[in-house]
Amino acid sequence: MSQEQPNNPLHGVTLEGVVTRLQQHYGWSGLSQRIDINCFKSDPSLKSSLKFLRRTPWARDKVEQLYLQTFVR
């Protein structure tokens, strides 16, 4: 049974979609300036960033907050 989540602006948005859209908007260097994590600084790629963010809740929270600040108002 699926439930609607009207108060969750990230509902239906995948982590891959979040990172892809942020990367297209800011670029890897812009992301690394806004969020100081190595997956955006040292040889960045979508695959390595997703792997890190899925294992690191605090970093994922920062990425999701940047997404919300940038695209959801």
Chimera marker file (.cmm) of the C-alpha trace (Angstrom):
<marker_set name="trace">
<marker id="1" x="0.000" y="0.000" z="0.000" r="1" g="1" b="0" radius="0.5"/>
<marker id="2" x="1.480" y="3.347" z="-1.009" r="1" g="1" b="0" radius="0.5"/>
<marker id="3" x="0.913" y="6.469" z="1.016" r="1" g="1" b="0" radius="0.5"/>
<marker id="4" x="0.998" y="10.043" z="-0.182" r="1" g="1" b="0" radius="0.5"/>
<marker id="5" x="3.568" y="12.294" z="1.432" r="1" g="1" b="0" radius="0.5"/>
<marker id="6" x="2.332" y="15.814" z="0.685" r="1" g="1" b="0" radius="0.5"/>
<marker id="7" x="4.701" y="17.446" z="3.199" r="1" g="1" b="0" radius="0.5"/>
<marker id="8" x="7.841" y="15.759" z="1.860" r="1" g="1" b="0" radius="0.5"/>
<marker id="9" x="9.303" y="17.749" z="-1.060" r="1" g="1" b="0" radius="0.5"/>
<marker id="10" x="11.781" y="14.928" z="-1.809" r="1" g="1" b="0" radius="0.5"/>
<marker id="11" x="9.062" y="12.296" z="-2.190" r="1" g="1" b="0" radius="0.5"/>
<marker id="12" x="9.553" y="10.533" z="-5.517" r="1" g="1" b="0" radius="0.5"/>
<marker id="13" x="12.990" y="12.046" z="-6.134" r="1" g="1" b="0" radius="0.5"/>
<marker id="14" x="15.858" y="9.559" z="-6.145" r="1" g="1" b="0" radius="0.5"/>
<marker id="15" x="19.294" y="10.272" z="-4.728" r="1" g="1" b="0" radius="0.5"/>
<marker id="16" x="20.660" y="9.827" z="-8.239" r="1" g="1" b="0" radius="0.5"/>
<marker id="17" x="18.232" y="12.458" z="-9.492" r="1" g="1" b="0" radius="0.5"/>
<marker id="18" x="19.237" y="14.850" z="-6.721" r="1" g="1" b="0" radius="0.5"/>
<marker id="19" x="22.982" y="14.504" z="-7.385" r="1" g="1" b="0" radius="0.5"/>
<marker id="20" x="22.547" y="14.645" z="-11.168" r="1" g="1" b="0" radius="0.5"/>
<marker id="21" x="20.477" y="17.804" z="-11.056" r="1" g="1" b="0" radius="0.5"/>
<marker id="22" x="22.837" y="19.511" z="-8.603" r="1" g="1" b="0" radius="0.5"/>
<marker id="23" x="25.853" y="18.523" z="-10.691" r="1" g="1" b="0" radius="0.5"/>
<marker id="24" x="24.241" y="19.907" z="-13.837" r="1" g="1" b="0" radius="0.5"/>
<marker id="25" x="23.380" y="23.141" z="-12.046" r="1" g="1" b="0" radius="0.5"/>
<marker id="26" x="26.623" y="23.774" z="-10.096" r="1" g="1" b="0" radius="0.5"/>
<marker id="27" x="29.199" y="21.441" z="-11.655" r="1" g="1" b="0" radius="0.5"/>
<marker id="28" x="31.507" y="19.316" z="-9.528" r="1" g="1" b="0" radius="0.5"/>
<marker id="29" x="33.648" y="22.272" z="-8.455" r="1" g="1" b="0" radius="0.5"/>
<marker id="30" x="30.585" y="24.265" z="-7.423" r="1" g="1" b="0" radius="0.5"/>
<marker id="31" x="29.295" y="21.330" z="-5.402" r="1" g="1" b="0" radius="0.5"/>
<marker id="32" x="32.640" y="20.888" z="-3.665" r="1" g="1" b="0" radius="0.5"/>
<marker id="33" x="32.619" y="24.588" z="-2.718" r="1" g="1" b="0" radius="0.5"/>
<marker id="34" x="29.147" y="24.308" z="-1.214" r="1" g="1" b="0" radius="0.5"/>
<marker id="35" x="29.563" y="20.889" z="0.431" r="1" g="1" b="0" radius="0.5"/>
<marker id="36" x="33.076" y="20.025" z="1.588" r="1" g="1" b="0" radius="0.5"/>
<marker id="37" x="33.244" y="16.281" z="0.908" r="1" g="1" b="0" radius="0.5"/>
<marker id="38" x="35.883" y="14.389" z="-1.059" r="1" g="1" b="0" radius="0.5"/>
<marker id="39" x="33.457" y="12.628" z="-3.399" r="1" g="1" b="0" radius="0.5"/>
<marker id="40" x="32.867" y="16.045" z="-5.021" r="1" g="1" b="0" radius="0.5"/>
<marker id="41" x="36.545" y="17.120" z="-4.911" r="1" g="1" b="0" radius="0.5"/>
<marker id="42" x="38.767" y="14.179" z="-5.751" r="1" g="1" b="0" radius="0.5"/>
<marker id="43" x="38.037" y="12.566" z="-9.142" r="1" g="1" b="0" radius="0.5"/>
<marker id="44" x="34.252" y="13.089" z="-8.855" r="1" g="1" b="0" radius="0.5"/>
<marker id="45" x="31.768" y="10.859" z="-10.617" r="1" g="1" b="0" radius="0.5"/>
<marker id="46" x="28.106" y="10.087" z="-10.198" r="1" g="1" b="0" radius="0.5"/>
<marker id="47" x="28.820" y="6.460" z="-9.277" r="1" g="1" b="0" radius="0.5"/>
<marker id="48" x="31.384" y="7.242" z="-6.561" r="1" g="1" b="0" radius="0.5"/>
<marker id="49" x="29.268" y="10.063" z="-5.146" r="1" g="1" b="0" radius="0.5"/>
<marker id="50" x="26.182" y="7.851" z="-4.877" r="1" g="1" b="0" radius="0.5"/>
<marker id="51" x="28.178" y="5.084" z="-3.211" r="1" g="1" b="0" radius="0.5"/>
<marker id="52" x="29.543" y="7.496" z="-0.601" r="1" g="1" b="0" radius="0.5"/>
<marker id="53" x="26.248" y="9.301" z="0.012" r="1" g="1" b="0" radius="0.5"/>
<marker id="54" x="24.324" y="6.055" z="0.483" r="1" g="1" b="0" radius="0.5"/>
<marker id="55" x="26.756" y="5.015" z="3.245" r="1" g="1" b="0" radius="0.5"/>
<marker id="56" x="27.074" y="8.427" z="4.904" r="1" g="1" b="0" radius="0.5"/>
<marker id="57" x="23.821" y="9.869" z="6.277" r="1" g="1" b="0" radius="0.5"/>
<marker id="58" x="25.246" y="13.254" z="7.351" r="1" g="1" b="0" radius="0.5"/>
<marker id="59" x="26.608" y="13.908" z="3.853" r="1" g="1" b="0" radius="0.5"/>
<marker id="60" x="23.369" y="12.803" z="2.225" r="1" g="1" b="0" radius="0.5"/>
<marker id="61" x="21.464" y="15.205" z="4.478" r="1" g="1" b="0" radius="0.5"/>
<marker id="62" x="23.682" y="18.084" z="3.342" r="1" g="1" b="0" radius="0.5"/>
<marker id="63" x="23.159" y="17.204" z="-0.323" r="1" g="1" b="0" radius="0.5"/>
<marker id="64" x="19.395" y="16.939" z="0.128" r="1" g="1" b="0" radius="0.5"/>
<marker id="65" x="19.305" y="20.295" z="1.942" r="1" g="1" b="0" radius="0.5"/>
<marker id="66" x="21.257" y="21.964" z="-0.872" r="1" g="1" b="0" radius="0.5"/>
<marker id="67" x="18.808" y="20.464" z="-3.380" r="1" g="1" b="0" radius="0.5"/>
<marker id="68" x="15.848" y="21.820" z="-1.416" r="1" g="1" b="0" radius="0.5"/>
<marker id="69" x="17.431" y="25.281" z="-1.087" r="1" g="1" b="0" radius="0.5"/>
<marker id="70" x="18.278" y="25.378" z="-4.770" r="1" g="1" b="0" radius="0.5"/>
<marker id="71" x="15.217" y="23.916" z="-6.474" r="1" g="1" b="0" radius="0.5"/>
<marker id="72" x="12.302" y="23.797" z="-4.009" r="1" g="1" b="0" radius="0.5"/>
<marker id="73" x="10.972" y="27.101" z="-2.737" r="1" g="1" b="0" radius="0.5"/>
<link id1="1" id2="2" r="1" g="1" b="0" radius="0.2"/>
<link id1="2" id2="3" r="1" g="1" b="0" radius="0.2"/>
<link id1="3" id2="4" r="1" g="1" b="0" radius="0.2"/>
<link id1="4" id2="5" r="1" g="1" b="0" radius="0.2"/>
<link id1="5" id2="6" r="1" g="1" b="0" radius="0.2"/>
<link id1="6" id2="7" r="1" g="1" b="0" radius="0.2"/>
<link id1="7" id2="8" r="1" g="1" b="0" radius="0.2"/>
<link id1="8" id2="9" r="1" g="1" b="0" radius="0.2"/>
<link id1="9" id2="10" r="1" g="1" b="0" radius="0.2"/>
<link id1="10" id2="11" r="1" g="1" b="0" radius="0.2"/>
<link id1="11" id2="12" r="1" g="1" b="0" radius="0.2"/>
<link id1="12" id2="13" r="1" g="1" b="0" radius="0.2"/>
<link id1="13" id2="14" r="1" g="1" b="0" radius="0.2"/>
<link id1="14" id2="15" r="1" g="1" b="0" radius="0.2"/>
<link id1="15" id2="16" r="1" g="1" b="0" radius="0.2"/>
<link id1="16" id2="17" r="1" g="1" b="0" radius="0.2"/>
<link id1="17" id2="18" r="1" g="1" b="0" radius="0.2"/>
<link id1="18" id2="19" r="1" g="1" b="0" radius="0.2"/>
<link id1="19" id2="20" r="1" g="1" b="0" radius="0.2"/>
<link id1="20" id2="21" r="1" g="1" b="0" radius="0.2"/>
<link id1="21" id2="22" r="1" g="1" b="0" radius="0.2"/>
<link id1="22" id2="23" r="1" g="1" b="0" radius="0.2"/>
<link id1="23" id2="24" r="1" g="1" b="0" radius="0.2"/>
<link id1="24" id2="25" r="1" g="1" b="0" radius="0.2"/>
<link id1="25" id2="26" r="1" g="1" b="0" radius="0.2"/>
<link id1="26" id2="27" r="1" g="1" b="0" radius="0.2"/>
<link id1="27" id2="28" r="1" g="1" b="0" radius="0.2"/>
<link id1="28" id2="29" r="1" g="1" b="0" radius="0.2"/>
<link id1="29" id2="30" r="1" g="1" b="0" radius="0.2"/>
<link id1="30" id2="31" r="1" g="1" b="0" radius="0.2"/>
<link id1="31" id2="32" r="1" g="1" b="0" radius="0.2"/>
<link id1="32" id2="33" r="1" g="1" b="0" radius="0.2"/>
<link id1="33" id2="34" r="1" g="1" b="0" radius="0.2"/>
<link id1="34" id2="35" r="1" g="1" b="0" radius="0.2"/>
<link id1="35" id2="36" r="1" g="1" b="0" radius="0.2"/>
<link id1="36" id2="37" r="1" g="1" b="0" radius="0.2"/>
<link id1="37" id2="38" r="1" g="1" b="0" radius="0.2"/>
<link id1="38" id2="39" r="1" g="1" b="0" radius="0.2"/>
<link id1="39" id2="40" r="1" g="1" b="0" radius="0.2"/>
<link id1="40" id2="41" r="1" g="1" b="0" radius="0.2"/>
<link id1="41" id2="42" r="1" g="1" b="0" radius="0.2"/>
<link id1="42" id2="43" r="1" g="1" b="0" radius="0.2"/>
<link id1="43" id2="44" r="1" g="1" b="0" radius="0.2"/>
<link id1="44" id2="45" r="1" g="1" b="0" radius="0.2"/>
<link id1="45" id2="46" r="1" g="1" b="0" radius="0.2"/>
<link id1="46" id2="47" r="1" g="1" b="0" radius="0.2"/>
<link id1="47" id2="48" r="1" g="1" b="0" radius="0.2"/>
<link id1="48" id2="49" r="1" g="1" b="0" radius="0.2"/>
<link id1="49" id2="50" r="1" g="1" b="0" radius="0.2"/>
<link id1="50" id2="51" r="1" g="1" b="0" radius="0.2"/>
<link id1="51" id2="52" r="1" g="1" b="0" radius="0.2"/>
<link id1="52" id2="53" r="1" g="1" b="0" radius="0.2"/>
<link id1="53" id2="54" r="1" g="1" b="0" radius="0.2"/>
<link id1="54" id2="55" r="1" g="1" b="0" radius="0.2"/>
<link id1="55" id2="56" r="1" g="1" b="0" radius="0.2"/>
<link id1="56" id2="57" r="1" g="1" b="0" radius="0.2"/>
<link id1="57" id2="58" r="1" g="1" b="0" radius="0.2"/>
<link id1="58" id2="59" r="1" g="1" b="0" radius="0.2"/>
<link id1="59" id2="60" r="1" g="1" b="0" radius="0.2"/>
<link id1="60" id2="61" r="1" g="1" b="0" radius="0.2"/>
<link id1="61" id2="62" r="1" g="1" b="0" radius="0.2"/>
<link id1="62" id2="63" r="1" g="1" b="0" radius="0.2"/>
<link id1="63" id2="64" r="1" g="1" b="0" radius="0.2"/>
<link id1="64" id2="65" r="1" g="1" b="0" radius="0.2"/>
<link id1="65" id2="66" r="1" g="1" b="0" radius="0.2"/>
<link id1="66" id2="67" r="1" g="1" b="0" radius="0.2"/>
<link id1="67" id2="68" r="1" g="1" b="0" radius="0.2"/>
<link id1="68" id2="69" r="1" g="1" b="0" radius="0.2"/>
<link id1="69" id2="70" r="1" g="1" b="0" radius="0.2"/>
<link id1="70" id2="71" r="1" g="1" b="0" radius="0.2"/>
<link id1="71" id2="72" r="1" g="1" b="0" radius="0.2"/>
<link id1="72" id2="73" r="1" g="1" b="0" radius="0.2"/>
</marker_set>
